[in-house]
Amino acid sequence: DTAVSQTPKYLVTQMGNDKSIKCEQNLGHDTMYWYKQDSKKFLKIMFSYNNKELIINETVPNRFSPKSPDKAHLNLHINSLELGDSAVYFCASSQGRTSGPEETQYFGPGTRLLVL
Amino acid sequence: GENVEQHPSTLSVQEGDSAVIKCTYSDSASNYFPWYKQELGKGPQLIIDIRSNVGEKKDQRIAVTLNKTAKHFSLHITETQPEDSAVYFCAASIVGGGNQIYFGTGTSLTVIP
């Protein structure tokens, strides 16, 4: 069974569209994250949720909105997609109620988003 | 905030040789340093980590060293194998300072058979 899964794996869409990426973890972890990886492989955290509560919200456009219906799911909704949003988006999770950074983060396989 | 620099950006070695990746960090409060390996088409995976109260840690063919005074840490891979080819990321964070991990810019390692 996949520990952290994301759907879709590939997403090709037109500028201006709205799209969602879904993430689910079956590890029983309390904390989930979204990262963006650009074409140069640079990994940047976008959001972190602990037990459905937002705890990290980096400077990302408010077109990006995370939603956590329960602690096993963290979805990412993107409005009015722009060319610069093209990247690979990774979901991750870590264990523990406080989930300090020393908790191993388990990454999903990524969603490759291409905005045309 | 924390700034992590990583060098080199690309590295090619012959199979069996050693590979060394170096990172520096800016925030002296950082005390946890994980290393992640990202294979093609996959998400990053933790391969080893080190805390600031330890100077060196080894796990089979991989080892990490930390110099707190100089604020730099390194990943050493010995007896490299083709399956070691991947992108490696160093990272730094503060335990108890929230969940944020600051990643380096990545090193693309190619092991030539």
Interface residues (C-beta under 8 A of the other chain):
Chain A: V4 T31 Y33 K40 K41 F42 L43 K44 I45 S48 N50 I55 I56 F90 A92 S94 S99 G100 P101 E102 T104 Q105 F107 G108 P109 G110
Chain B: Y32 P34 Q38 G41 K42 G43 P44 Q45 L46 D49 R51 V87 F89 S93 I94 V95 G96 G97 G98 N99 Q100 I101 F103 T105 G106 S108
